[in-house]
Amino acid sequence: MPFIEETGGIFSDINTQMINLPAHEPVSVLTHLRRALLLEISGGEKRIGSKNEITSWILKHYQENPIVGDMMKAIMLVEEDLVLTRDDLPSLEDSINKLYLLETNTLPEFFFVSSILEDVRYGIMFHREHLKGGGIVYSATLYNLQDLTNRIYRFDIRAYQAEPEPLMSACTGDGWVRIPRDEIASVPPSAFAFQCLAAYYNYKYRMLPLDSIIDEESANRPTNNYLIKLLSQAYANKVACTRVMVPLDAVQPWDIDHALSIPEERIKAFMPHAIESGRPAYELVLYEKNGQLIMDDDYLAYLAYNVIEIDRVPAVIIGPFSNTAVQVLGRGFSELIPPISVSPCRQPSSRPRLSKQDMLKNKLKGLAPANNPQTQFESVFIKFCRLLGNKSTVERDLHKFIKAYPQILDCHLAKLYSEVRIGNCRADLVLQYNQADKRIVLIELERHSDEIFTKTNQLRHKVTHAIKQVNDWIRQIRENKQDIPDWLQGNYVVEGLVVIGRSRKLTAEKKEVLFGLNTNQTVKVITYDDLLERMHHLINALDQ
């Protein structure tokens, strides 16, 4: 029988407990994997590292490889491991046939399954990613309990009915290799990954006896007969459904009394689950009446989105609509309607007798998460790592991101200006400090993929040209030329910065050369990793 393994007791003597287990008996591989990583973080000490140690370790992985960073973070944060015997797994045929249900009934961003393959205990970390053109890819990373770090398989499983191929791909030493549908069974680890994915779907979307479900909320509020009729027609494929992104402020709750009756602790408990990777995780079910989009089925998600201040949310609109602010993602019928979810019932808390609209507004405002600078910096750090780890990122993307998050450059800056005209050229970014030293820093951004040195440790032409350009800007500012902005006129200590390339591409010798070249220079050359290191130190300082 399958069971859920909570991830506590990480340093209990698990190996001793396993001595008498038969080969076919599964265990929680996630617990072992997490213990191994915690030992690495603590330098081999049998203890759980501090929050600062764990955060620093995870951010380092993000800087080196955002995909690995995601994986390490997930291993630390996933709360359960679905442990299955071999007999608990569905057949491969059933698993493949269920694949396209995963396109509409999505699973969590990260989840873990442990089971047995050929008398060896394996654990699989699944990662859900949305494809740009539509569909979903579930990445499966297999960990062998006998060798947790070295013997690892990696597969991608594609759930996209419009473009089903490649259905499955395997990561090899020579790159990604497609596995045709009729060959999956001949590759046991790939079939195993498919079966574990389907097993987790069966666990998350399992059938419940109707008599085990208590709908206390509906019993205590008016029945929305109009929505019931629409849903009945939709499930009979008589009314069309449309998957959309919609401005949250365009949606109104049908029963504001019910919205007010939902206890604050329930909303707070739901909020961490409402967002995954910065995106809303739950679709609202809507319909339009008298020109207004109405929600009467997903109050927790609706209220949580309001608290977190999400601008646009995913939804499925049942029936016709005229709202032009929505972005249409897909059209269909009942297959687009999100599955029904259940949660433990709680008693509603009492409310003061105030204006209902004001009560709801104040309630949601009071639940807003605290403004935590460390959490904000961690989020920006990870986003920046993802941007730098993406091969398609161009210089304009980096410029736009740094402009949006100037703390990447300096958390103490007074003002940041973008694309400042100096003579016949434009400086990418300019930092203006109004402290006693009256300092200006002119910044030229180059591509993160550019090389800094030649094979003979000479600066490449692109670097020397950027340095010369910044020095020209500095000269014009010092000479108070007329073709510069008024706010740059006056007495300033002017410095320059060229940001280019990645430190991980530099040998120790090249790093020493760069350090020497920057010594006592008005214009310094740094890498994007140097910016990440500055942020990393700041995050650690905020945790003190």
Buried (B, 14 or more C-beta within 10 A) or exposed (E): EBEEBEBEEBEEEBEEEEEEEEEEEBBBBBBBBBBBBBBEBBEEEEEBBEEBBBBBBBBBBBBBBBBBBBBBBBBBEBEBBBBBBBEBBBEBEEBBEBBBBBBBBBBBBBBBBBBBBEEEBBBBBBBBEEEEEEBBBBBBBBBBBEEBEEEEBBBBBBBBEEEEEBBBBBBEEEEEEEBEEEEBEEBEBBBBBBBBBBBBBBBBBEEEEEEEEEEEBEEEBEEBEBBEEBBEBBBEEEBBBBBBBBBBEBBBBBBEEBBBBBBBEBBEBBBEEBBBEEEBBBBBBBBBBEEBBBBBBBBBBBBBBBBBEBEBBBBBBBBEBEBEEBEEBBEBBBBBBBEEEEEEEEEBEEBEEEEEEEBBEEBBEEBEEEEEEBEBBBEBBBBBBBBBBEEEBEBEBBBEBBBEBBBBBBBEBEEBBBEBEBBEEEBBBBBBBEEEEEBBBBBBBBBBBBBBBEEEEEBBEBBEBBBEBBBBBBEBBEEEBEEBEEEBEEEBEBBBBBBBBBBEBBEEEBEEBBEEBEEEEEBBBBBBBBBBBBBBEBBBEBBE
